[in-house]
Amino acid sequence: MNIKIALFVFTLFINSSAWSAEKKAVPSAEPTLAAGAEKTKVKTQSEAEKLYQRYQRLYGKMILAVACVQNPKCIQPEDEVIKYNMAIIRVTDRLDELALKQKDLDASYYRGLIAYERGKYYVGRATLITDPDFILSATVFRRYALDQFRLAEKNLAINAASKNPDACKHLGEIADLGYLGIKNKDKATDYYYCAAMGYLDVGKKNAAADMYNAMRNSAIHNDPRTVEVYARLHNNDTVTNMRKSVSQTSRLDSETSKISRQ
């Protein structure tokens, strides 16, 4: 009985609060301004970005369709996989068209990002295969990954030339991890440096710190590029002027020659 009375009083309190709030509500311009800002944001969204978001939705549905086909209890037809795959091809073809014919930077970036993500997926699948009887399957996955990483490098390099930090980051990982067959630590450091400085310019210090840690693993000790990023991260502008345009290879050669003379 006491519980029922308590619930009744609580319900009455909620209804009275809502009624008083509704009664006191005054029309405000803030929702209108927020709606206007949201509309502006939607308008500025590029076609390439919309295509990438559509690709993500289609890819997720295709993965579910593949899993359904592999499940004997699933009654969904295999046509679903083909349908989503064909839709994905149309999306990537449109991005290729925008990147090649219209020189759309967003299109080249998102096309490169799709290829980069696919490449990493194939690498992951290849590393899961450890049975010697299925080594050929791993080789096929690695071959697919190599093709995707080449496509990613081709498209992302266009945006890296425009100092796009995300493009520089992905290219740094491709060079650092040797996704194209050979690890190039100096090239990776250059791209990580590009990404770090780009992130710092837009105030993304956490992302820049991640690139700094990546540079520490790829560059030699006290590399001027790493020192400059460290100085920017700690707001020490006096150190950034000490950076010299010396390649990592020349520094290694000079250090080797000093050792040999000793």
LOFIGU-831353 format. One record per residue (C-alpha): x, y, z. Coordinates in Angstrom, 3 decimals, m for minus. Layout:
BEGIN
X; Y; Z
...
// end
This chain:
BEGIN
0.000; 0.000; 0.000
2.792; 2.420; 0.907
4.539; 1.614; m2.353
1.401; 2.441; m4.363
1.024; 5.767; m2.551
4.678; 6.608; m3.171
4.387; 5.798; m6.875
1.217; 7.911; m7.130
2.924; 10.908; m5.497
6.012; 10.489; m7.708
3.857; 10.346; m10.876
1.916; 13.405; m9.752
5.206; 15.260; m9.141
6.542; 14.373; m12.608
3.332; 15.485; m14.328
3.199; 18.743; m12.375
6.858; 19.480; m13.199
6.312; 18.832; m16.881
3.159; 20.991; m16.874
4.929; 23.888; m15.179
7.882; 23.641; m17.541
5.555; 23.626; m20.534
3.690; 26.603; m19.135
6.839; 28.623; m18.531
8.488; 27.725; m21.837
9.377; 30.748; m23.924
10.206; 30.496; m27.634
13.949; 30.860; m28.071
16.086; 31.613; m31.081
18.698; 29.014; m30.065
16.918; 26.002; m31.636
16.493; 28.001; m34.838
20.170; 28.927; m34.861
21.170; 25.324; m34.142
18.965; 24.084; m36.972
20.473; 26.675; m39.295
23.985; 25.629; m38.333
23.078; 21.983; m38.887
21.692; 22.786; m42.324
24.860; 24.676; m43.180
26.952; 21.714; m42.047
24.937; 19.356; m44.233
25.290; 21.664; m47.214
29.058; 21.834; m46.892
29.382; 18.027; m46.839
31.094; 17.026; m50.055
29.827; 14.381; m52.440
32.945; 12.336; m51.781
32.275; 12.273; m48.045
28.694; 11.163; m48.646
29.953; 8.427; m50.957
32.396; 7.213; m48.298
29.637; 7.073; m45.693
27.479; 5.140; m48.152
30.402; 2.767; m48.755
30.699; 2.110; m45.016
27.007; 1.257; m44.747
27.103; m1.017; m47.792
30.288; m2.729; m46.650
28.774; m3.476; m43.247
25.682; m4.955; m44.876
27.804; m7.032; m47.240
29.822; m8.478; m44.336
26.573; m9.481; m42.626
25.309; m11.015; m45.858
28.514; m13.038; m46.265
28.218; m14.288; m42.689
24.622; m15.235; m43.390
25.574; m17.240; m46.475
28.230; m19.125; m44.498
25.684; m20.032; m41.831
23.672; m23.141; m42.847
20.734; m21.964; m40.715
20.471; m18.678; m42.599
17.899; m18.527; m45.382
19.039; m15.243; m46.898
19.970; m15.768; m50.579
23.465; m15.212; m51.918
22.082; m12.527; m54.217
22.293; m10.128; m51.279
26.092; m10.390; m51.280
26.254; m9.685; m55.010
23.824; m6.775; m54.654
25.875; m5.015; m51.987
29.137; m5.764; m53.768
27.875; m4.202; m57.005
26.691; m1.143; m55.081
30.152; m0.792; m53.507
31.753; m0.972; m56.957
29.500; 1.853; m58.159
30.575; 3.976; m55.179
34.299; 3.418; m55.777
33.872; 4.028; m59.517
32.206; 7.349; m58.779
35.039; 8.322; m56.424
37.560; 7.407; m59.131
35.660; 9.568; m61.596
35.614; 12.557; m59.241
39.300; 12.153; m58.422
40.528; 11.711; m62.007
38.233; 13.916; m64.075
37.341; 16.666; m61.598
40.570; 16.579; m59.552
38.488; 16.388; m56.372
40.824; 16.249; m53.363
38.147; 14.793; m51.099
37.437; 12.066; m53.627
41.105; 11.114; m53.924
41.430; 11.049; m50.137
38.388; 8.848; m49.530
39.297; 6.562; m52.419
42.749; 6.172; m50.906
41.252; 5.624; m47.457
39.009; 2.841; m48.749
41.985; 1.151; m50.399
44.049; 1.560; m47.209
41.324; m0.023; m45.071
40.919; m2.888; m47.532
44.662; m3.471; m47.559
44.784; m3.706; m43.776
41.846; m6.109; m43.840
43.644; m8.428; m46.277
46.838; m8.268; m44.203
44.843; m9.244; m41.129
43.272; m12.179; m42.927
46.675; m13.347; m44.184
48.219; m13.276; m40.707
45.426; m15.493; m39.372
46.423; m18.318; m41.718
49.106; m20.467; m40.073
48.302; m23.911; m41.449
50.928; m24.891; m44.093
48.166; m26.421; m46.223
46.590; m22.974; m46.657
49.718; m20.907; m47.279
48.556; m20.247; m50.839
45.442; m18.529; m49.473
47.636; m16.270; m47.318
49.734; m15.439; m50.389
46.588; m14.455; m52.282
45.462; m12.187; m49.448
48.877; m10.509; m49.335
48.747; m9.965; m53.081
45.323; m8.315; m52.732
46.706; m6.179; m49.905
49.673; m5.052; m51.999
47.378; m3.925; m54.823
45.204; m1.996; m52.381
48.152; m0.295; m50.686
49.538; 0.787; m54.058
46.163; 2.323; m54.882
46.044; 3.951; m51.450
49.502; 5.473; m51.862
48.602; 6.830; m55.290
45.490; 8.633; m54.015
46.664; 9.663; m50.565
49.886; 11.180; m51.921
47.791; 13.850; m53.665
46.365; 14.961; m50.323
49.690; 14.585; m48.519
51.131; 17.124; m50.959
48.457; 19.516; m49.657
49.542; 18.778; m46.048
46.472; 16.719; m45.183
47.490; 15.231; m41.797
45.256; 12.164; m42.081
46.670; 11.301; m45.504
50.217; 11.789; m44.197
49.469; 9.522; m41.231
48.231; 6.641; m43.408
51.160; 6.990; m45.803
53.537; 6.971; m42.842
52.079; 3.679; m41.644
52.352; 2.164; m45.128
56.049; 3.069; m45.315
56.784; 2.249; m41.677
55.208; m1.220; m41.691
56.455; m2.133; m45.146
53.034; m2.696; m46.660
54.511; m2.108; m50.123
57.141; m4.779; m49.576
60.010; m2.728; m48.121
60.110; m0.768; m44.869
61.236; 2.815; m45.414
61.789; 4.392; m42.007
63.015; 7.762; m43.278
60.041; 8.137; m45.608
57.741; 7.115; m42.771
59.285; 9.764; m40.509
58.720; 12.418; m43.167
55.041; 11.494; m43.386
54.654; 11.288; m39.610
56.270; 14.729; m39.367
53.809; 16.066; m41.955
50.889; 14.570; m39.996
52.126; 15.844; m36.623
52.619; 19.417; m37.837
49.246; 19.360; m39.568
47.502; 18.161; m36.427
49.263; 20.806; m34.348
48.178; 23.521; m36.774
44.523; 22.628; m36.166
44.927; 22.105; m32.415
44.810; 18.289; m32.299
47.627; 17.778; m29.800
46.660; 14.204; m28.908
46.840; 13.113; m32.538
50.139; 14.988; m32.907
51.474; 13.208; m29.818
50.616; 9.863; m31.426
52.626; 10.880; m34.480
55.508; 11.967; m32.262
55.579; 8.506; m30.665
55.524; 6.932; m34.119
58.447; 9.155; m35.173
60.453; 8.053; m32.147
60.126; 4.460; m33.346
60.944; 5.199; m36.976
63.635; 7.923; m36.766
67.155; 7.841; m35.324
67.864; 9.362; m31.937
67.544; 13.167; m31.810
66.245; 13.421; m35.366
65.592; 17.150; m36.073
62.044; 16.380; m37.219
61.263; 14.619; m33.947
62.877; 17.426; m31.947
60.767; 20.025; m33.727
57.509; 18.154; m33.103
58.482; 17.705; m29.443
59.127; 21.440; m29.168
55.764; 22.286; m30.731
53.985; 19.871; m28.417
55.565; 21.586; m25.420
55.164; 25.113; m26.862
58.922; 25.653; m27.029
59.395; 27.725; m30.195
63.087; 28.383; m29.580
63.961; 24.758; m30.281
62.035; 24.574; m33.551
64.456; 26.975; m35.212
67.258; 24.456; m34.717
65.838; 22.033; m37.261
68.144; 21.402; m40.219
67.236; 19.971; m43.584
69.464; 16.933; m43.247
68.276; 13.522; m44.420
68.445; 10.534; m42.131
70.703; 8.706; m44.568
73.330; 11.460; m44.588
73.327; 11.573; m40.809
73.856; 7.835; m40.615
76.688; 8.049; m43.139
78.398; 10.834; m41.207
78.131; 8.923; m37.948
79.534; 5.774; m39.604
82.488; 7.697; m40.996
83.270; 9.157; m37.572
83.271; 5.695; m36.029
85.544; 4.320; m38.740
88.068; 7.144; m38.205
88.157; 6.408; m34.502
// end
